[in-house]
Each structure stands twice: as C-alpha cells, then as structure tokens.
Amino acid sequence: MRPLVFALPPSERFADALAGKLDAERGKIELHRFPDGETSLRLLTDCQEREVIVVATLIDPDPKLLPLALLTQTARELGAARVRLVTPYLAYMRQDKRFRPGEAVSNRIFARMLSELADELWTFDAHLHRVASIDDLFDIPAHNLHAAPALSDWIANNIDRPLLVGPDEESQQWVQDVAERAGAPFTVLRKERHGDYDVRITLADPNVDRTRQPVLVDDIISTARTMAETANILQSLGLRAPVAVAVHGLFAGDALHALRKAGVNRIVTSNTVPGPFAEIDVTPMLAEALDAGP
Amino acid sequence: MRPLVFALPPSERFADALAGKLDAERGKIELHRFPDGETSLRLLTDCQEREVIVVATLIDPDPKLLPLALLTQTARELGAARVRLVTPYLAYMRQDKRFRPGEAVSNRIFARMLSELADELWTFDAHLHRVASIDDLFDIPAHNLHAAPALSDWIANNIDRPLLVGPDEESQQWVQDVAERAGAPFTVLRKERHGDYDVRITLADPNVDRTRQPVLVDDIISTARTMAETANILQSLGLRAPVAVAVHGLFAGDALHALRKAGVNRIVTSNTVPGPFAEIDVTPMLAEALDAGP
C-alpha cells in the first residue's frame, strides 16, 4: 500500500509536494476549534496497516502540540503500521542549557514530548549548538537533514556573480559549504575588539570582489536582527545591497520591516516554513531521505 | 519544609488562596514568550526536596500544555520530592468516545500527556460521561473533587427562598445533592415528545412554589446555550428571572450576551476559572483534600 501523508496547518502545501515526490496518498483530516478553545480532529482517510507520514512545521509551537498528538495517536490507534513525524522546522532547539539557575531546558523537554508521538522524526537544519547529534535529544530515531544543497542550487541558478557572506566567523563552515556547492566565492564578517568601546568589523577575506552580488546566507531568519545588521555593515563596507537566503523563514515580529530598512533587496527561503518567500523546495531531498531511511 | 505552590496564568490568585490555606510558600516563576512563539520559563524558588503543587486551570488548553510541561519537568529536574498537579478546570473530558469513524478520542490522549507531567492530578467536577472514574483515564492517581458543597453553601447564604432547577432529567441527582445541602427545594425540566414536531417542556415537579427565586445550577457554563434556554423556559412557565450558578465559568464566545438576553439576573461561579463572577472559593475544600491525600 502507498504511504499516507497527513498535514497539520500550515504544512498542507509541503505535504502535497512531499506526497507527489513519494507517490504517496494525501490523507485528509477535519480539524475544528470549539469556542472554548478545545480542538477536535478526525482522520478521514483509513490508516489501517499503512505507513503514515505526518507533516507539521512547528512555528508558533505551543498551540500545535496537542493537535499534533491527536493526529499521531489517532493514526496509531487506528492501526498505522508506523508513524513518521516530519517537522520541517523544529522549534525549541535553542534553549539547550540551564543558562541561569531555575531555567527550563526546553529542548530536552520538547524533544521528550515529541518522542512519545511518533516512531521517528525528520527535520531540517535543527539548531544544535551544544548537542552533538539530534539523536541524543530524542528517544526515537531522529534525522536532521541539511537544506544547504537546495540553497546552493537556487543561488547558482538565480544569482548572477554571487558572493556568499556569513554573519560571523561561527557561520564560516556552513557558508563555505553552501558556496562550494554553488561554485561561488564567500566570506564572513569578522569582529575585532580593540577595547571596551571599539569593535571593528571587517570582511574576513579582504580580497573578495566587491562588485559581486552579496548573498547573505543563514540557517534561520527569526526577528532578522543578525541579517539586518549584516546587511547594513556590508553596505557600509562598500558592497551592493544584499540578497538574503535562509533555510527557515520565521519572520517574527517586525523582521520584514527590519530587512527592508537595511536595504535587503530580495529575500528567499526554503519551504520548511510556508510564506511568500518560500521559493526553495526541500521536499525532493526529504523524499529521497525518507525512501532511503530504515 | 513547607510545600511550594506554583501557578501558570491565569491561576495566580487561586494559587495564592490555596497556599494560604495550606500554609505553603507561593513559588515564583518567570514566564516569557519570544517573538517566534516559543515560551521560556524559569523557576525562581528552589524546589530541592520539596513537595511542589502546580496550579494550572486548563481553559484554552492547547497553548498551555507546553508551558505546563516546562514548569513541572523543571521542578522535577531541580529535585522536587513530588509534583502534584492541580487543574481546577480540566479540559478535553467531553470527547470520550469515537462518535464518528476516525475521530480522535481526546480525553484519553490528553490524560496520557498530563500523566507524564506529574505524580498525581487533582481537579473539580470533571465531565465524566462514559468514564466510570477519573482514575481509569490517567496513568497517575487522579482525584475528581466535587464543588457541590461550596455551591450549596453559597446559595444558602446568599439567596432568599431559593428553588433549585436543573436543565434536564440527567442533572436530577446532582441538582438534588446541591439542593439538599442548601436546604432548598428543587426540580428539573422534563421534555416530553408528543410527535416529530411537538415537544412539551414542563417542570418535573409541578407542585413547586413558583414564587421562589429560581436558581439554575449546572456543572459548567461554556457557550451557555443550555443555561440560556432553561432560563427562557422557566420564565415562559411563569417563574421569576433566574440566578445562574455553576462550578466552571468558561463563558465561551457570546455566552454572557446569551445569558443576559435570556433574562438571567445574576451569574455566580466557583473560582476554578477566574473571572468577574468567580465568587465561590473552592480552595478550602481542595486544601483539605490535599492535606488528607496520600
């Protein structure tokens, strides 16, 4: 039997695309919110002995946890052979340590809750800072795919004479990876502290061709503070208005306003989070990985 | 050491009152919502080897589940001897059956998730229709307290010559219980079907004193459709404008408007859900039960 792909809003289009690539059936659900705030959910496609894939991107995660549980657990109760949870964007990965006494370490708590809901988890470019592998965080097999190749392809196909730029030296390896696949040069910003009130920011590689089109690349655009600051610095260093490319486009708060104010002349993200800038389709990579997966 | 009572919004005042009755310390938390919708939580009071009580009324439940997990799990990680979860109002108890194929049976799924978060659960007047005991639903000891005595006391102390009225014959036992403790007479509405288009509604006890003050009692006011309909019928049967008394005042959607339109002249609920009508304090009953509990 063909696999069955269900989606929680707003991942319907991602699920459509994924089902197409997997030659899977798109499962139908009925989702209703009562006036008292409770959610009701009904699976309209039979799950009996089928492989079920549930797609739920976890922007604004708190209100999604219970509907997600209703969906995955009901699929299990109704006989699904396996439930594979796809969270194209996975939330709560940043709080990976008790920075101050008493703080909740939300990455582990969230991962433990998700682990109860499915047999495996698939995501893209999870923010793993102090966690060596996403598998250490989940009680189920978890797979962290990298959208870099899809970003590289998009840049190679759409930007004339690109120069890839990362916001800081930490981003060097990732930016280099995207740049090499795109066949483009790259640099990152370097901060040098010359005293309490004297921080100089320069291009790590001073010899780059400043007539090229700068392409800022990052894993995530959330409030866009980093991206906007980097765009401003580039222009003060004499480069052109940059294009911004990222895996996850959250655009929290006034992010778009900040990017426009900083002169970013084009914004493109992958479709892990839907929206008007989600031009880069990562479902081909995901379908391949799911097909190859155990 | 004295027990420690934490609260999730909007249960702060309930927790204050409970802590007072238990001679417990009110634990402090810092709760923050990031622009991307993630929650951060910090316990500002030390939990080490202490008995921790977490109060979280579960109106609008979906967005509360993760903050609740952050609170209870962090208390455990930081050495709480025991975590007792108090949900004065417990959501998701109505969907207790797969009414139509494919429906999520949310009462069990929700109860299972809550069972992961604490060592025991305490609530008031959970809506248990097809579930014999709340203990059957949870994997941890669960206690369903009844606010009826507090409602009876309030009615006896505040309403002159009351006549208690239940909305239907199903409510008979509960209404009778509240009435007897209040030392007041009671009746319920009876529907008699005389054909497809002929339903007659009467007072089950035709001999009640119609000059008394009708007091509609119910376990919950959600959208208030039942309560408003009952109020209308009573007045068409020649009774006075009723007072409405309930355990849980959710007032979903336009409930207040519907009650006022139906001529309800006073609304009073317990404080399981906070709000302007939450006059009846159930924390004395709860404190006694927690003290007596295992």
Interface residues (C-beta under 8 A of the other chain):
Chain A: F34 P35 D36 G37 E38 T39 S40 L41 R42 L43 L44 T45 I59 D60 P61 D62 P63 K64 L65 L66 P67 A69 L70 L71 Q73 T74 E77 L78 A91 Y92 R94 Q95 R100 G102 E103 A104 V105 S106 I109 F110 R112 M113 E116 S222 T223 L250 A252 G253
Chain B: F34 P35 D36 G37 E38 T39 S40 L41 R42 L43 L44 T45 I59 D60 P61 D62 P63 K64 L65 L66 P67 A69 L70 L71 Q73 T74 E77 L78 A91 Y92 R94 Q95 R100 G102 E103 A104 V105 S106 I109 F110 R112 M113 E116 S222 T223 L250 A252 G253
